[in-house]
Amino acid sequence: MNISTGFNPNYTPADAIKWVNNKQTEIVINVQSEITKKIRSVAYNLQDKLNKEIKGGPVPFTKRAIFFNFIQRGERRKNQIIVRGDQASYLKNVITDASKIYDKFIPTSNAKLSKQGNITGLHAGMDKKYKVANVNGKKMLIDTTKNKKNRDKRIIGVKEKKTRQMIFDFFNEAESEARLAISNMNGTYYFSKQ
């Protein structure tokens, strides 16, 4: 803590109480700042852990997923470790629970993949390069730039129902790291999941 001192080790207990009462606001601000620094470092550590857990490495969108925020209301301060909105909806099933079933184009061996395992240019090329076709009741992703004679090689994805594996338990990791970070600081702390 960075409190402008003035405290003398030879003070009597009454002098010590008077000193604490005079420096009370400064002490509270410094304790709150110390907690905020520790929780901010927890947020950075969580982002690093998430980046390491992602197979093939994270894309820039995922590298910015976790951030820190604090809200000051009078003398009370709320420290928050947050997953950003768009990233939260995209990563929800891999950082909180992996039970949701969803439809996804599963790449075939003919698809060109990014290092993260996604079909390259899928979003940008949906109307130009790629078309969705129904073949025998299955939706298939067709690459229209490839020769029509090789029909099997034009199919680069098949839509199937899949579940995603949970790769990072965000809530448990965040709470355990935050508890560890402030374990040497006395006080009453509230942890909530939202």
Backbone hydrogen bonds, N-H to C=O, Kabsch-Sander energy under -0.5 kcal/mol:
donor,donor_aa,acceptor,acceptor_aa,energy
3,I,1,M,-0.7
4,S,2,N,-0.5
5,T,3,I,-0.7
11,Y,8,N,-2.2
16,A,12,T,-2.5
17,I,13,P,-2.3
18,K,14,A,-2.0
19,W,15,D,-2.5
20,V,16,A,-2.6
21,N,17,I,-2.5
22,N,18,K,-2.1
23,K,19,W,-2.0
24,Q,21,N,-0.6
27,I,23,K,-2.6
28,V,24,Q,-2.5
29,I,25,T,-2.4
30,N,26,E,-2.1
31,V,27,I,-2.4
32,Q,28,V,-2.7
33,S,29,I,-2.4
34,E,30,N,-2.1
35,I,31,V,-2.3
36,T,32,Q,-2.5
37,K,33,S,-2.4
38,K,34,E,-2.0
39,I,35,I,-2.6
40,R,36,T,-2.4
41,S,37,K,-2.0
42,V,38,K,-1.6
43,A,39,I,-2.0
44,Y,40,R,-1.9
45,N,41,S,-2.3
46,L,42,V,-2.6
47,Q,43,A,-2.1
48,D,44,Y,-2.2
49,K,45,N,-2.5
50,L,46,L,-2.7
51,N,47,Q,-2.5
52,K,48,D,-1.9
53,E,49,K,-1.8
54,I,50,L,-1.1
57,G,54,I,-1.9
62,T,59,V,-0.9
63,K,59,V,-1.8
64,R,60,P,-0.8
64,R,61,F,-0.5
65,A,62,T,-1.6
67,F,82,I,-2.9
69,N,80,Q,-2.4
71,I,78,K,-2.7
73,R,71,I,-0.6
73,R,76,R,-3.0
76,R,73,R,-2.1
78,K,71,I,-3.0
79,N,77,R,-0.5
80,Q,69,N,-3.8
82,I,67,F,-3.0
82,I,80,Q,-0.6
84,R,65,A,-2.8
84,R,82,I,-0.6
88,A,84,R,-3.1
89,S,85,G,-2.1
90,Y,86,D,-1.9
91,L,87,Q,-3.2
92,K,88,A,-1.2
94,V,91,L,-1.9
95,I,91,L,-1.5
96,T,92,K,-1.7
97,D,92,K,-1.1
102,Y,162,K,-2.5
104,K,160,E,-2.2
106,I,104,K,-0.7
106,I,158,V,-3.0
108,T,156,I,-1.9
111,A,108,T,-1.4
113,L,111,A,-0.6
114,S,118,N,-2.8
117,G,114,S,-1.8
120,T,112,K,-2.7
122,L,119,I,-1.5
125,G,121,G,-2.3
126,M,123,H,-0.8
129,K,125,G,-1.2
130,Y,125,G,-3.4
131,K,142,I,-2.3
133,A,140,M,-2.8
135,V,133,A,-0.6
135,V,138,K,-3.1
138,K,135,V,-1.9
140,M,133,A,-3.1
141,L,157,G,-3.2
142,I,131,K,-3.4
142,I,140,M,-0.6
143,D,154,R,-2.7
144,T,129,K,-2.6
144,T,142,I,-0.8
146,K,143,D,-1.0
150,N,147,N,-0.8
151,R,149,K,-1.1
153,K,150,N,-0.5
154,R,150,N,-0.9
154,R,151,R,-0.8
155,I,151,R,-0.7
155,I,152,D,-0.6
156,I,141,L,-2.7
156,I,154,R,-0.7
157,G,141,L,-1.1
158,V,106,I,-2.1
159,K,139,K,-2.7
160,E,104,K,-2.6
162,K,102,Y,-2.7
164,R,100,K,-0.6
167,I,94,V,-1.8
167,I,165,Q,-0.6
168,F,94,V,-1.9
170,F,95,I,-2.7
170,F,168,F,-1.4
173,E,169,D,-2.5
174,A,170,F,-2.9
175,E,171,F,-2.4
176,S,172,N,-2.5
177,E,173,E,-2.4
178,A,174,A,-2.2
179,R,175,E,-2.6
180,L,176,S,-2.0
181,A,177,E,-2.3
182,I,178,A,-1.9
183,S,180,L,-0.9
185,M,182,I,-1.8
186,N,184,N,-0.6
189,Y,187,G,-0.5
